[in-house]
């Protein structure tokens, strides 16, 4: 639930950030944001599927769900440093 709120807020913030780009490239950058959000959802499903192939349901609920969060943590760090390098408009 918390991830859903976070995703929704981040998606809107990212679209607003690229909306401030010059009009010529605005559509392209907005489509890149939406594409990346969709790609992230697909990759999350793939990670879950791959985990389900190698572990049992009991193992997943016991500890393996943390692996998916670890992969997400890497993405959070990358996006944080990328966002910190963007100049305010």
ChimeraX attribute file (.defattr): number of C-alpha atoms within 10 A of each C-alpha:
attribute: neighborCount
match mode: 1-to-1
recipient: residues
	/A:1	6
	/A:2	7
	/A:3	8
	/A:4	9
	/A:5	10
	/A:6	10
	/A:7	13
	/A:8	11
	/A:9	11
	/A:10	13
	/A:11	16
	/A:12	11
	/A:13	12
	/A:14	15
	/A:15	17
	/A:16	12
	/A:17	17
	/A:18	18
	/A:19	15
	/A:20	11
	/A:21	14
	/A:22	9
	/A:23	9
	/A:24	8
	/A:25	12
	/A:26	16
	/A:27	13
	/A:28	11
	/A:29	17
	/A:30	17
	/A:31	13
	/A:32	14
	/A:33	17
	/A:34	14
	/A:35	11
	/A:36	12
	/A:37	15
	/A:38	12
	/A:39	12
	/A:40	14
	/A:41	11
	/A:42	12
	/A:43	12
	/A:44	16
	/A:45	12
	/A:46	12
	/A:47	14
	/A:48	16
	/A:49	11
	/A:50	11
	/A:51	17
	/A:52	14
	/A:53	9
	/A:54	10
	/A:55	11
	/A:56	12
	/A:57	12
	/A:58	9
	/A:59	12
	/A:60	16
	/A:61	10
	/A:62	10
	/A:63	9
	/A:64	17
	/A:65	13
	/A:66	12
	/A:67	14
	/A:68	13
	/A:69	12
	/A:70	11
	/A:71	12
	/A:72	14
	/A:73	12
	/A:74	11
	/A:75	12
	/A:76	12
	/A:77	11
	/A:78	11
	/A:79	12
	/A:80	11
	/A:81	10
	/A:82	10
	/A:83	11
	/A:84	9
	/A:85	9
	/A:86	9
	/A:87	6
	/A:88	6
	/A:89	6
